[in-house]
Amino acid sequence: MAKTLDKVEVLTVGVGWTGGIIAAELAKQGVQVVGLERGKPRSTEDFQHVHDEYRYAIRYELMQDLSRETITFRNHRDERALPMRQLGSFLLGEGLGGAGVHWNGQTWRFLPYDLQIKSKTDEKYGPDKLGADYTLQDWGITYDELEPYFYKFEEMAGISGEDNPNGAPRSKPYPTPPMKETPITQRFKDAANNLDLHPFHIPSGNLSESYENPDGQTVYQCQYCGFCERFGCEYGAKSSPNVTVIPTAQDTGNFELRMHANVTELVYDGGKVTGVKYVDLQTGDEFIQPADVVVLTSYVMNNVRLLLNSGIGRPYDPETGSGVIGKNYCYQILPGANGFFEEEKFNTYMGAGSLGAAIDDYNGDNFDHSDVNFIHGGVATITQTGQRPINNNTVPNGTPNWGQEFKSQSIKYYHRVLSVGAQGASIPHRDNYLSLDPDYKDIFGQPLLRMTYDYTEQDRNLHDYLSEKCAEIVKEMGADTVEPREISDHYSIVPYQTTHNTGGVIMGGDPETSAVNNYLQMWDVDNLFVVGSSAFAHNGGYNPTGTVGALAYRAAEGIMKFREENGQLVTARHSSKKV
Amino acid sequence: MAENEERSTMSRRRFLKNSSYVAGGAIGGGFLGTFLGRDLLRGTQQNSNGENSVNDFNRALMHFTRQSDFELLSAAVERIFPADDNGPGAIELGVPFFIDHQLAGSYGHNDREYMQGPFYPGSDFQGYQTRLKRHEVFDVGIKGIEEESRKEFDSSFTGLEGDQQDQILQKFQDNDVALKGVTSSTFFELLRSATLEGAYSDPLYGGNGNMKGWLMKEFPGSYMSYIEEIEEEEFINKEPQPLRAHIVSE
């Protein structure tokens, strides 16, 4: 029998970037916040022995324990979904700070085009550019409205960057200067300039200099040690919730963090959410924690799953296109090209998660799409993140992947390969969605989330086009051999691609086609906010965290407003039936 | 947060103390040859056939019960990562012991992976779907390699010529061998990836013996900082540092 605890004002389910931002912003204003985090605590002290590729990058020390809970996956609706038994395609974070501990720190603002993608695309290319199966939607907010929140995130995290001539307009410069120029970034920039493109340094959450943020938290100077993505930072030099918003929330005295607290269900009375049910994983005790406001901040997968398992919102039905929960699941398309250099070696083992250079000439609608059969594009980058030897064995096409030839070639090219890759936008399709699995259960007996996802024609066309553009840059950089990447026959859950999963609880202006309003407040449940990249109506051509952070600040403001005003904070653009 | 700063500084200082190479910066490519002959951490010599002459009590079996199975594993990983002009192969690097030890622990028992049924074969895009855990997959796979060798060449796998061993392994990679409970290509991919992991992981796991995997690849292991070197034009070949260097014994 679950024990019912005393009611709290605001409760977050998960304490990573989004839960941490909500907690910090509200606690600073005197609101009592409880954060329920199912993982274990961790801080900079835990990362003094982190330079261990096998433990962290191969065996996924910081990632979700799938024996408790995973997702199931299939490419198509007529296939049987099977459990993702091992991590691969994406790496779900676990523990305090969530994926904000093991991210690389590349921090972008989605483009004005992204936020109004449907109207801007229709306006320029007509309403049938992609066809009706692509469920493209505006986000219910404009870039100008969101701009201040982007800066709030950058200012809190101390982002290091410089002006990007093709990027979203900024009202203020980055709080810290860009990271160091290296022979690799310089090579990319020279090539890009030769091709009349517009290169700049990647905006970075690994800081170029020590920085004290407005809350008094310090993020230290990055040491370029080469162990960043999949690792925590032993210096506190990678901006993370653990060195910024979580201590800020705790310093107020208004934030209570409960670890090992695994939320299994939202308590829903048909009108509002009255609290959550959770299990203390160390004792097995069950609790009901009542709250005035519940905030889902538990990554895309759990935000969607908790809503579906709690019977909240209208589940998306791909057959009819009705419903919203689980709709518009998107990923990221990863075009690129590898360049092999016979005469030169580069210090690719050094680096930082966000060290690199980029061009935005092929992102968003920065180039004309009249004569191509896709929309959008992606930022193309060269990164110097620190290549480690187990995971980096790039060899020329046609080389076997074991045996003497493989050994020789993989050793030879270890420091002789430079790659340019793009974060290709992922455009929603009616057949790509999230739902509950009918067969497989988690450790508590609750249905797993089921992902139905495959590449679309749009994805393939975008991939081909951008891979060719990346190859042009690599060639101009002087590579002796250039090999553009190819997209696989179907999306595979096995090889690592990217942890940029988005959608499923999307924002918009119309409750008929979106789940949350532009404060990330559920249309159907006034006191429930669902925060994260689950709100993305599509995935843009960048890493998502900057936009996730902006939306979290927007949601925090919404929660404060809700405490004053109650009810819906946004007027729906079209009237619609409730469930 | 001052506490954090001190901690980081301390850590760096300790690290510098443990390393006589950080301050030196660039080291020419020539040190590889002279370096291979000694054991970094124990200061002992290698014997003439390249094996460690120290008493390494860790080099015993945790998972395999028959030495013949372990010898087959050793022969197979040596074909995947053979000794050649670049340097040592999987056996000298300790890869067979690395794999044996990993199979006895959470890796071999799929502890942090979803192993609830029902089990179905699945498509090529749905990943690992066998009900067997990795240690069982290795047992089935090694038995299968031996059977296939006897069928194909009427000999034990360890008695085959190198190119015959490659033919057997290729059949496993191509999924041309029927195994019970798992596909041969699933087993081969585990074997292949575990071999690379054993060659290049930190030596604390029992592979990458004397960091010779890293030396071959010119990967310097664990340094706390490259901030003074990241802008250098020339390639910098640094003497590798293991995680052992971070353990402070004072």
Chai-1 contact restraints between the chains, C-beta under 6 A:
chainA,res_idxA,chainB,res_idxB,connection_type,confidence,min_distance_angstrom,max_distance_angstrom,comment,restraint_id
A,T44,B,N4,contact,1.0,0.0,6.0,A-B,restraint_1
A,Q48,B,S11,contact,1.0,0.0,6.0,A-B,restraint_2
A,H49,B,L243,contact,1.0,0.0,6.0,A-B,restraint_3
A,H49,B,H246,contact,1.0,0.0,6.0,A-B,restraint_4
A,H51,B,S222,contact,1.0,0.0,6.0,A-B,restraint_5
A,D52,B,D202,contact,1.0,0.0,6.0,A-B,restraint_6
A,D52,B,L243,contact,1.0,0.0,6.0,A-B,restraint_7
A,Y54,B,E197,contact,1.0,0.0,6.0,A-B,restraint_8
A,Y54,B,S201,contact,1.0,0.0,6.0,A-B,restraint_9
A,I58,B,E197,contact,1.0,0.0,6.0,A-B,restraint_10
A,D65,B,R112,contact,1.0,0.0,6.0,A-B,restraint_11
A,L66,B,E113,contact,1.0,0.0,6.0,A-B,restraint_12
A,L66,B,Y114,contact,1.0,0.0,6.0,A-B,restraint_13
A,S67,B,R112,contact,1.0,0.0,6.0,A-B,restraint_14
A,T70,B,Y114,contact,1.0,0.0,6.0,A-B,restraint_15
A,N75,B,F125,contact,1.0,0.0,6.0,A-B,restraint_16
A,L82,B,G122,contact,1.0,0.0,6.0,A-B,restraint_17
A,L82,B,Q126,contact,1.0,0.0,6.0,A-B,restraint_18
A,L82,B,Q129,contact,1.0,0.0,6.0,A-B,restraint_19
A,P83,B,Y114,contact,1.0,0.0,6.0,A-B,restraint_20
A,R85,B,E113,contact,1.0,0.0,6.0,A-B,restraint_21
A,R85,B,Y114,contact,1.0,0.0,6.0,A-B,restraint_22
A,R85,B,Y128,contact,1.0,0.0,6.0,A-B,restraint_23
A,Q86,B,E113,contact,1.0,0.0,6.0,A-B,restraint_24
A,Q86,B,Y128,contact,1.0,0.0,6.0,A-B,restraint_25
A,K180,B,I230,contact,1.0,0.0,6.0,A-B,restraint_26
A,K180,B,E231,contact,1.0,0.0,6.0,A-B,restraint_27
A,T182,B,I230,contact,1.0,0.0,6.0,A-B,restraint_28
A,T182,B,E231,contact,1.0,0.0,6.0,A-B,restraint_29
A,P183,B,E233,contact,1.0,0.0,6.0,A-B,restraint_30
A,T218,B,M1,contact,1.0,0.0,6.0,A-B,restraint_31
A,Q223,B,S225,contact,1.0,0.0,6.0,A-B,restraint_32
A,Q223,B,I227,contact,1.0,0.0,6.0,A-B,restraint_33
A,Y224,B,Y226,contact,1.0,0.0,6.0,A-B,restraint_34
A,Y224,B,I227,contact,1.0,0.0,6.0,A-B,restraint_35
A,Y224,B,I230,contact,1.0,0.0,6.0,A-B,restraint_36
A,C225,B,S225,contact,1.0,0.0,6.0,A-B,restraint_37
A,Y235,B,S8,contact,1.0,0.0,6.0,A-B,restraint_38
A,G236,B,N4,contact,1.0,0.0,6.0,A-B,restraint_39
A,K345,B,F235,contact,1.0,0.0,6.0,A-B,restraint_40
A,N347,B,I236,contact,1.0,0.0,6.0,A-B,restraint_41
A,Y349,B,F219,contact,1.0,0.0,6.0,A-B,restraint_42
A,M350,B,Y226,contact,1.0,0.0,6.0,A-B,restraint_43
A,M350,B,I230,contact,1.0,0.0,6.0,A-B,restraint_44
A,P389,B,Y200,contact,1.0,0.0,6.0,A-B,restraint_45
A,P389,B,K217,contact,1.0,0.0,6.0,A-B,restraint_46
A,P389,B,F219,contact,1.0,0.0,6.0,A-B,restraint_47
A,I390,B,L196,contact,1.0,0.0,6.0,A-B,restraint_48
A,I390,B,E197,contact,1.0,0.0,6.0,A-B,restraint_49
A,I390,B,Y200,contact,1.0,0.0,6.0,A-B,restraint_50
A,W402,B,I80,contact,1.0,0.0,6.0,A-B,restraint_51
A,W402,B,R192,contact,1.0,0.0,6.0,A-B,restraint_52
A,Q404,B,P82,contact,1.0,0.0,6.0,A-B,restraint_53
A,Q404,B,D84,contact,1.0,0.0,6.0,A-B,restraint_54
A,K407,B,F81,contact,1.0,0.0,6.0,A-B,restraint_55
A,I411,B,N86,contact,1.0,0.0,6.0,A-B,restraint_56
A,I411,B,M216,contact,1.0,0.0,6.0,A-B,restraint_57
A,I411,B,K217,contact,1.0,0.0,6.0,A-B,restraint_58
A,Y414,B,K217,contact,1.0,0.0,6.0,A-B,restraint_59
A,H490,B,F125,contact,1.0,0.0,6.0,A-B,restraint_60
A,S492,B,F125,contact,1.0,0.0,6.0,A-B,restraint_61
A,I493,B,G127,contact,1.0,0.0,6.0,A-B,restraint_62
A,V494,B,G127,contact,1.0,0.0,6.0,A-B,restraint_63
